[in-house]
Amino acid sequence: MTSLRERLGLRLPLVLAPMAGGISTPALVAAVSEVGGLGSLGAAYLTPEQVRQAGAELHRLTSRPWAINLFAPQPVPQITLPQVQAAAAELAPFHAELGLPAPALPQTPEPDFAEQFAAALACRPAALSFTFGRLGAAHLAELRGRGILSIGTATGLEEVRQLTADGVDAVVVQGGAAGGHRGGWAHDEQAGTLALVRAARAVTHLPLLAAGGLMTRDDVAAALAAGAELAQCGTAFLLADEAGTSAPYRAALARGGETVLTRAFSGRPARGLKNAVTEGVAYPLPSPYQNALTRAMRAAAAQAGRPDFLSLWAGTGVGQVRPGPAAELARQLTAGL
Ligand SMILES: Cc1cc2nc3c(=O)[nH]c(=O)nc-3n(C[C@H](O)[C@H](O)[C@H](O)COP(=O)(O)O)c2cc1C
């Protein structure tokens, strides 16, 4: 069977993790692809037009393969007015400190998946990765028909089995150390990355991408030895020159500290550095509402240089994050592999 690395023509066993919210800029994605890894554009928060623009820019920047990442369609939960009031009340002191009006749930709808998916296809990526759930048979058939590899995300063995049954081309196995949102939907085992890769190896024939806490060349080598074909690294690139990481976020990463799993910013569990919001919010709205409710606060905090009110997504390896050109970081992560 042809390996994923061969199918994608990769020189390095490395995937730049998609990082939505403007972190995985086209410049960062292209830099990793150019050096021989697979850059991934985190496109989940982009409008279809922005997806098309980013895709066009990527084609200008590199002729090497790259991936686009989307959030799989989610069921939208019902919420009540008292829930909204409780969640808004918790954010009110943060708004006051930033000089913002009282928090209110905006009417802005979430990006439409069908439109995002169509825009992603039009970009002709080498692969489309997705997280938070499964894609339907029609979506997977459309990818296959266009020669675009499909890569799902699993946080436990049940999800590995479901994605295998769906017929995806590869699976990201996300261990508990990973920065950013938990990608699962069935059962999140929050296991160590290497242990989860070994266990997943035993239940699927599909190529695996190991994700979570891989910060050094030795971490990547260990993930490959455990049975992954590629290592997907996010946190290791947060201080890359080409990353879209904001100045206050960069400063917080450089200081480091403890990471926590929190639903405070988006309503979905995600790992990031502990701050005033992760410690002060006990009643977040379910996803996607909390994300909408905290949007104004996050934007104002980035402007004002206040990391205490920003989502500072990072994995447990954050203490080892280093600045530098992405190509150099990619080479260091895979030296001799
Ligand atoms: C800032 C940030 C944003 C992320 N955004 C996404 C995303 O949009 N889609 C996705 O599939 N994974 C996302 N992730 C998770 C990564 O795909 C990956 O699982 C994780 O970065 C691996 O762990 P590490 O951060 O310890 O390397 C994000 C991670 C970080 C740190």
The ligand as a MOL file (V3000), in Angstrom:
LIG
                    3D

  0  0  0     0  0            999 V3000
M  V30 BEGIN CTAB
M  V30 COUNTS 31 33 0 0 0
M  V30 BEGIN ATOM
M  V30 1 C -3.9560 27.7020 18.5080 0
M  V30 2 C -4.4870 26.3620 18.0720 0
M  V30 3 C -5.5660 26.3170 17.1970 0
M  V30 4 C -6.0420 25.0760 16.7430 0
M  V30 5 N -7.0540 25.0630 15.8110 0
M  V30 6 C -7.4170 23.8730 15.2480 0
M  V30 7 C -8.3160 23.8400 14.1470 0
M  V30 8 O -8.8090 24.8640 13.6700 0
M  V30 9 N -8.6320 22.6230 13.6320 0
M  V30 10 C -8.0920 21.4590 14.1080 0
M  V30 11 O -8.3930 20.3930 13.5780 0
M  V30 12 N -7.2360 21.4630 15.1460 0
M  V30 13 C -6.8760 22.6400 15.7060 0
M  V30 14 N -5.9690 22.6480 16.7440 0
M  V30 15 C -5.4620 21.3660 17.2820 0
M  V30 16 C -4.3110 20.8280 16.4320 0
M  V30 17 O -4.8170 20.2750 15.2400 0
M  V30 18 C -3.5150 19.7150 17.1410 0
M  V30 19 O -4.3600 18.6950 17.5830 0
M  V30 20 C -2.6950 20.2160 18.3090 0
M  V30 21 O -2.1020 21.4500 18.0470 0
M  V30 22 C -1.6030 19.1950 18.6260 0
M  V30 23 O -1.0650 19.4150 19.8790 0
M  V30 24 P 0.1630 20.4220 20.1710 0
M  V30 25 O -0.4790 21.7780 20.1530 0
M  V30 26 O 0.6320 20.0030 21.5050 0
M  V30 27 O 1.1560 20.2620 19.0530 0
M  V30 28 C -5.4690 23.8750 17.2180 0
M  V30 29 C -4.3920 23.9350 18.1100 0
M  V30 30 C -3.8900 25.1610 18.5360 0
M  V30 31 C -2.7080 25.1820 19.4670 0
M  V30 END ATOM
M  V30 BEGIN BOND
M  V30 1 1 1 2
M  V30 2 1 2 3
M  V30 3 2 2 30
M  V30 4 2 3 4
M  V30 5 1 4 5
M  V30 6 1 4 28
M  V30 7 2 5 6
M  V30 8 1 6 7
M  V30 9 1 6 13
M  V30 10 2 7 8
M  V30 11 1 7 9
M  V30 12 1 9 10
M  V30 13 2 10 11
M  V30 14 1 10 12
M  V30 15 2 12 13
M  V30 16 1 13 14
M  V30 17 1 14 15
M  V30 18 1 14 28
M  V30 19 1 15 16
M  V30 20 1 16 17
M  V30 21 1 16 18
M  V30 22 1 18 19
M  V30 23 1 18 20
M  V30 24 1 20 21
M  V30 25 1 20 22
M  V30 26 1 22 23
M  V30 27 1 23 24
M  V30 28 2 24 25
M  V30 29 1 24 26
M  V30 30 1 24 27
M  V30 31 2 28 29
M  V30 32 1 29 30
M  V30 33 1 30 31
M  V30 END BOND
M  V30 END CTAB
M  END
